[in-house]
Amino acid sequence: MLGGLMKNIFLLTMYVVILAAMLTGCASVGHDFNYAVTSSLELGQLKKSEYQNLIGDEPTKTSVINDNNGNYEVVCYVYSHANIATAKARTVILEFKNDLLNAYVRTSSFDEDKNEYPSDRASEIKKGISSKKDILTLLGKAHGKGKCPSTLADYKERCTKGAEVWSWMAMSQLSTLGHSYAGSQVKHNSIFITFDTNDIVCDIQISQDL
């Protein structure tokens, strides 16, 4: 099941931009940012002092968490746009631990940068056998990764089972026609793969309703 933080942020921005579009016919929420560059993120490589130069603009929200596992800072970028027919959004969440990228989650429902969702080969993953190299061959580059422990809702619980979590996500656009905007109208697919300390798959979670 998709983690609460990403889904809640995605839905909230969708609904805000829809309400604005109902009044004006077309509306945007948040500042657009360089979503494309986030496809090249690597854990432990990006420094906290570098992310803004990479992605651009001020983040939508930042928060600081200090616990026994270290010092974390979570950065969130959100941009949404709606017209009289559809609402779409792109979201990136970065988690830095002791100043280095420890986890990230990214998804978009814009046509030009929607994540490719590799559901057709997910059934070939073998728990206790498949390696990181096997997963890259089967599913391609992950949309998000988290090194354990992580404070992000999408990875925190899954981190109790292993050392690193990879994710693949896809979100539908939301129709702005009519007057009912129940959360069920935004559909999503997700794959979460957890690896043990030997880089072997130890847990698989798949959710599909697109």
N, C-alpha and C positions, 0 to 999 in steps of 0.2 A: 504494500500500500504506500502511496506517495506520502512523504513526510509532511507534517503539518505546516512548517514554516514556509516552504516554497509554495505550497498550494494556497495557503491563506493569503500570502502577499499577492499572488497571481490573481486570485478571485477579487480581492479588495480593490486592486487597481482597475480591474475590468469594470466593476460596478460603478466606481467613481467616474470613469471616463464615459460610461453609458449614460449616466444621469446628465453629465455635461452635454453630451451629444444630443440628447432629447431636447435640450433647450436651444441649442445652436445649430444642429444638423451635422456638425463635425467638431471634434474636440480631441485634445491630447492631454495627458497627465504625466508629469515628470519631464526631465530633460533627456533627449535622445543621446545615446552614447555608443562607443565603438564596440558593438557586440561581437563582430567578426574576430577581433584579436583574441578573444577569450577562448577560442578553440585551440590555441597553442599553449595554454597554461600547463605548467608542470609543478607538482608538489615540491616544496623545498627550494624552488628556484627564484620565484618572485618575492621581492622584499616589500614590506609594508610601505616603505618610502617611495616605491616605484609604481604602484598600481594606478595612481591617478594620471601619471604621464602616459601610461599604456592605454587605459580605457577612456580617459578624458572626462572633463566636467567634474562637479562635486557629486559624491555618492548621495543617494536618496536618504540613507540612514546608516549610522555607525553605532556600535555598542562595544563595551569593554567588559570582559569577564576574567576574573582572576580566581583560580582555584589551585588545588594541590597538584594538578597536572601541568600548570604553567600559566602564562599570561596570554590571553586571547583577545583579538579584536575582530569583530565581524562587520563586514562592509556590504551594503546592499545597494544595487542599482536596479531601478525599475522605470520602464517607459511604456505607456499605453496610448493607443489611438483608436478612436471610434468614429464611424460615420453612420448614415441612416440604415445600414445593412448589417455591419459586423463590428465587433470590438476585438482587438488583438493586443498582445503585450509581449515584451521581452524582459527577462529578469536574470540577474547574475548576483550570486551571493558568494563572497570570499571570506574565508576564515584564516587569520594569521595567528600563529603560535610562536611566541618569542621572536616576533618580527619577520618570520618566513611563512609563505603560503602553506597551510596545513590541510585545507579542504576548500572545495568550490562546488557549486551547483549552478547550472545554467540551462535555461529553456526559453523558447520563443514560439509564438504562434503566427508571426509574420511570414508571409509566403516566401520572401527572399532569404530568410535564414532559419526556417524551421529545422529542428534536429531530424536527421535521418534515424528512423527507429527500426532496429534490426530484429524484429520479432520472428522472422521466418527461420532463423538458425538458433534461437535460444534453446530449443528442445535438445540440441546436441551437446549442451554443457553437462559435464559429469562431475558431480560433487565428489571431492576426495581424489580426483584424477586430473581434471583440467587445470592447466597452469595459466599464468597471465599471458604468456605467448599464445596459448590456444585461444583465449578469450579475444585477444586482438585480432586473430585470424577469423574467428567466427562472427564477432559483433562489430569490429572496427574500433576506432578511438572512442573512449568513454566521453559522455557529455559532462560528467562530474566525477571527482575523486575525493576521498577523505582518508587521511592517515589517522589511525587511532592512537589515543582517544581524541574525539572531536566533540564540540559543543553544538554542532548543527543538528537540528531535529531529524533531518534525512539520514544522518549517519550515527548519531549518538547511541541509539539502542542496538543498531546492527554492529557497532564496534565492540559490544560485549561478547561477540562470537568470533572475532578475528582481529587482524592487524591492519587491514586496509579495505576500504569499500569503494567500488566503482559503480556508477549509475548511468543509465540511458533513459531519457524522458521525452515525451511528446505531449503537447497540449493542443486541444482544439480551439478554434476561434469561437467567440460567443455571439450569437445572433442578437441584434439590437431591435429586431422587429417584435411587436407585441409588448406586453406589459408584465410578463413573468420572467424573473431572472434568478430562478432557483439554482443553487450550486451544481445540481446534477446536469445543467446544460453545458458546463465546461467538462469535457471528457478528457481523460488522460491515459497514457500507457507508461509503464515504468518497469525497468529491470534493475535490480540491485544485486551485485555480486560481491560477496565478502571473501577475502583471501586470508589464509593463515600466515604464520611467520615464514613459511617456506614458499610463499607465493602460489599456493594451491587453493582452489575453490573449496570453501568450507560451508557456504550458505548461498542459496539462490532464492530470490523473491521476485515474482513476475506478476504484474497487474495490467490488464488490458480491457478497456471499454470503448476505444475509438472505433 
